[in-house]
Amino acid sequence: MMIWTIVALSLRSLLASKLRSLLAMLGIIIGVWSVISALSLAAGAQKKIVDQMSSLGTNVVMVTPGQRGSGGVISGSQQNLKVADALAMIDIPEVSRVAPVVRGSVQAKFGNKNTRSSLLGTSTTYFTIRDFEVERGRTISDADCETTARVAVLGPTTAKNLFGDHYLDGVGEDIQVKGVGYHVVGILKSKGDQGWFNPDDQVIIPFTTAMTQVLGVDYLAEVDLSAKNESLLNTVQTKVTLLLRKRHRLADDADNDFNVRNMAELLTATSTISTILSLLLGGIAGISLLVGGIGVMNIMLVTVVERTREIGVRKAIGAKRRDILRQFLIEAMVMSVLGGLIGVALGWLTAHGISAVQSSLTLVVKPASVFLSLGFSVAVGVFFGWYPALRASKLDPIDALRYE
């Protein structure tokens, strides 16, 4: 019997019992729908995290102080990262830019409006390293740092909180930070809330001004470096480690009192976590596919019983055992494939519907997840359809013809 003839007979059989066929496919439909939705959610979350991290610079090495404490009890960060350490890093041949960073939290005020924002003290190189762009005005200059100038660059959220909808007109105005006036010289373009940190909600001033006039510290919270190209990130990381160990006079067997990380490592770690999340969500959703397969097998077993006499007639007129086996196996596969296609369509509509309604959450339907779901649904059809098909093929034609 030709394969297309068997497929046509299978479709005719399924249409003859529409409700029963739909109920049998329901498990496959829900299973594929769940897998597509879960993998789309995981892929969308991964893309959003990677995009957010990439927006803060990909060719970046970050140096932070180590933790202090003893006996396994951490009491805070060490205060051993100095401006001199940052200046020394400029001499590393593979480094293109260095930016010292101090952080704090301040209340900014303009007229009768005020807002609580993050304070960032840094140099002009920070904006290039971290891929910040100015929407109006300028960034901090080297002269501002040398003269400890009271100038500020605002994130768009901070500017909007202080100046309202026409926040770009805030360039040239004076704001109050801890009761001291700062001249707004620039407003940044939006990068979007990163979740753990909002780069749009901060007041950026020269690091010298922040250290001496606002925070009253003589140490840095972070040093950001950019390598001349991404292939040199590991080299820069190694040379910075050796430089700081020498400057901090650490013994050969002593642990580092600082941390050196590059953005590529963080992106790799994030991708690994996202992949594990995808597998976990896909595995949980895949269980419903197995349940759907059991439903297919139950329906096919009932079908074999109902069509016992038909099987006897087919065998009596010359149908071979493999023809009967192939017919019922293809019926199970057709049922699974149809259910899989409906599930894919529902998954795609769900992903795009959620993305349209919730713009901050983008679900990404990858072709790989579609093919995986369809392939798994076909495999389920073959696996759970094999036993009913085998049982049908083994029926004795004489006994089958006598069946009522």
N, C-alpha and C positions, 0 to 999 in steps of 0.2 A: 504494500500500500504506500503510495507516495506521501511524502511528508506534509505537503500542502493540503492534501485530502484529509489527512489526520487532523491537521490544525483546524480545517473547516468543520469537521465533525465535532471537534472539541468545543469550538465556539457555539455550534448549534446546540450541543448538550448543555452548555452553561446558560444559554439564553432560554432553554426550555424550563429551567428552574432558576429564575432570576433572583428571587429573594434568598434562596439557599446559597447560590453562588456569591451573592453580595456579602452575606454573613460569613462565608468561608474566607472571602478576600479581606474582610474588615481588619483582621489581625495583621495581615501583610500591609494594608494601607496605613494603619496606625503606626506600625513598626517603622516603615520607611519614612513616614511623615516625621516621627520622633527623631530618627537618625539625622535626617536632613536639617531639621530645626536646631538640634543640639550642636551638630558640627558647624552650622552656619553661625550660631551664637558664639561658639568658641573661636572660630576664625575671625569674626568681627571684633571680638574682644582683643585678640592678638594683634590685629591690624591697628586698632586704636592705640594700644599701649606702645607698639613699635613706632607709630607715627608721632606720638607725644614725646617719646624719648629721643627720636631723631630730630624733632624740632628744637631740642636743646643742644644740638651739635653731635655729630657722629665721630669726628676726628679729634676727640677730646680725651685727655688724661686728667683725672682728678686726684689731688693729694689732700688728705684730711688727717687731723691728729688722731693718734691712737686712743684707746680707752684707758682710763686710770682706775686703780683699785687693787685690792689684794685678796687672796683667799677665795677667788671666784666671785667676789662682790665688786661690781662696777659702780663707781661713784661719779662718773662723768667723763668728759673728754679731756685729754691733756692740753696744756697751754704752751706747747713747745714749738709751734709752727710760726716762724717769724717772717717779717718782711724781707730780711736778709736772705732767708732760705729761698724765697721766691725770686729775688734778684739773681741768686747764684744759678738758678735753673735756666736763665736766659742764655748762659754760656754753653749749654748742651747743643751740639751742632744740629741735631735732628729736630729741635724745638723751634717753632716759628713764632709763637706768641705765648706770653705768660700773664696771668691776671690774678692778683691777690684778692681775696674775698673775705669780708667780715659780715656777720648777719646779726639782726636784732629785730625787735618789734616796736613800733612807735605809733603815736597818735598824730595824724596829720590834720591840720585845720586850715580852712579858707573861709573867711567871713563867718557866717553862722553855721557852716557845715564842717563836719569832722568825720574821720574814718580811721579805723585801726588797720594798719598795713604792715607788711614785712619791710624791714629796712635792709638794704644791700649796699655795702660800701665796697667799691671796686675801682678799676681803672678803665681807660678807654678801650683796651684790648679785649675786655670781657664781652663786649657787644658783638665783636667779630667771632670770637671763639664759640659763643653760645647762639650764634645766628639770630641776634636781635636786630630788628630794623626799626628806624625812627620814622614815624608817620608825619610828625611836624617838629621842627626845631633841629637840635643837634644832640650828640651824646656828650659825656664827660670828656674833657680834654686833658692832656698831660699837664698843661699849665694849671688846671683846676686842682689836680692832685698835688702839684708842687707848692701851691699857695694855700692849700687847705681851704679852697673856696666854698662858700655856702651856696652851691647850686644843686639842682635836683632834676633827674629824669624820672618821669612817672609812667607806670604801667597804665593802660587804657581804663582798667576797672577803677583804679585809684583816682585817676583824673576825672572819670565820670561821677564818682561819688563826691568829689570836691567841687566840680564845675558844672555838673549837669549834662544835658544832652549835647551842648555845644562845647564839649570838653577840650577840643583841639584849640580853642581860643584861650585856654589856660596857659599856653606858652607865653612867657613874659610876665606872668603874675608872680606874686610872692605868697608862699604858704608858710605856715608855722609848724615846726617840728620840735617838740619839747619846749615850746615857747620861744624858739629862735627862728628868725626869718630865713627862708631859702628861696632863691630865685629859680623858677621853673624854666629850664632851657630846652626841654624836649619831652615829647610824648611818644611812646613806643607803639608799634603795630601789635595787634592782638595775636597771641599764640594759643589761647584756649586754656581752660582750667585743666591741670594735669592730674587732678584727684588728690594726690598727696601734697601738691604744691601748685600754687597759682601764679605763674610768672607775670600775669596781667595785673596783679594786685600787689604792687611793691613801689617803694620809693628808693631810687638809686642815687647815691651821692658819692663823691670821691672817698676812697678808702682812708686817706689821711684824715679827712674831716670826720668820718664816722668813728675812727679809732680814738682821736684826741678830744673831740667836742661832743660826741653823742654817747658812745659806748664806754669810753674811758678804759680801753684795753691796749695792750702792746703785743698781742698775738693774733694770728689769723684763724678763721674758721675753715678755710679751704684755699687751695691754690689750683687754678684751672690752667691747663696747658693745651696747646694744639700742636700736633706733629706736622711736619712738612707734607706728609702724605700718610694715608691710613696704613700702608705697609710698614711704617716705622713705629707704630703704636707700642708694640712689645719692646722694641729697642729703647724708646723713650722711657717706658715704665721701668725697665731694668736700670738704666743710667740714673734716673731720678732716685730710685731706691738706694743705689750705691752712693750717690752724692749726699743724700740726707743721713745715711748711716755714718758717713765720714764726718759731716758737719755736727751731728748730734753725739759723736764720739761713742758709738755703741761698740761693745766688745763683739768678737766674732761669733760667740755663742749666745749673744743676747737677741731677744726678739725685737722686731721693729717697733718703734714708738709712734708710728704713723701708718697710714694706709694709702696705697697707690692702686687706683683702678682705672680702667679705660672703658669708654662707652660701648666698645665692641663686645667686651666681656658681659656687660650688663644686658645688652641686646640678645646675646647668645643664651644667657641664663633665662631671660624672659621668654624666649622662643621655646626653650626646653620645657619650662613650666606650662606654657600654653599647649604644647604638644601632648603633655601628660593629661592636661585638662580635657583636651579633645578626645583622647582615647577613653578617658573615664566616662565622659558624657555619651560618646558613641557606643561604648560597651553597655551602659545602662539602657540606652534606647534600643540597642540590638536585642535585648532580652525579649522585648515585645514582638520582635520578628520571629523568634523561636516559638513563642506562644501562638503567633499567627500560623506558623508551620504545622503545629499540632492541630489547629482548626482545619487546615487544608486536608490533613491526613484523615481526620474523622469524617469529613464530608465525602472524601474519596472512598472510604470504606463503606459508607452508606450507599454511595453510588454503585459500587461493585455488587452489593447485595440486590439493589433494585434492578440492575441491568444483567442479572445472572442469565436470564433466558436469552437476552440479546447476544450475550457473549457465546452462548451455546449455538445460536443460529450462525453467527460469524464463523465459528470453528467448523460447523457442519458444512458450510459452503466453501471451505478452503483456507480460512484465515489461520495463519500459523501462530504459534505461541509468542514469537517475538513481535508479531503485528499487534496482538492484544496488549502485550507489555508496553510497546511503544505508544499505543493509543492512549492508555490511561496515564502513562508518564507524561506525555505531552499535554494532556488535559490539566494535570496538576501544575505543569510549568506555565501554561497559558494563564491559569488562574493567578499564579504568583506574579507573572510579568505584568498582567493588567493591574493587579493590586499595587505593584511597585510603581508603575507609571502614574497611577492616581495619587499615590503617596508622594512622589516627587513633585507633582504639580501642586499639591496642597502645601508641601514644605516650601516650595519656591514662593507661593503666594503669601504664606505666613511670614517668611523672611522679609520680603519686600513690603508687606503691610506694616510690620513692626518698624522697619526703617523709615517708612513714610510718616508714621504717626509719631515716633520718638526719634527725632533727628540726632540726638546725642548717642543713640545706640544703633550702630549699623551692622546688620547681619550680612555676612558674605557667603553666598552659595558657590562653593568651588566645584568644578567639573569632577574632580576626584571623588568628592563625597557622593555625587549623583551616581557615578559609575559603580562605586563601592556598594551603595544601597541597592541598586538594580542587580548587581552581580550576586549580592548576598540573598536577595529575594528569589532569584533563579535557583541558587544553591539550595535554599530552603524548600523550594518546590520539588526539586529533584530528590532531595534527601527524604522528605516526608511523603512524597508521592510514590517512592519506589516500592514500599511494602504493599500498598493497595494494588498497584499495577502488577506486582509479582503474584499476588493472591488471585487476581483476575486471570492472569495468563495460565495459572495452574488448574483452573476449573476443568473438570471432565466434561466434554461436550454433551454426552448422554445425560449425565446428572443435571447439567445446566438446562437442557431442553425439557426435563421433567419438572424443573423448579416452577412453582406457582407463587 
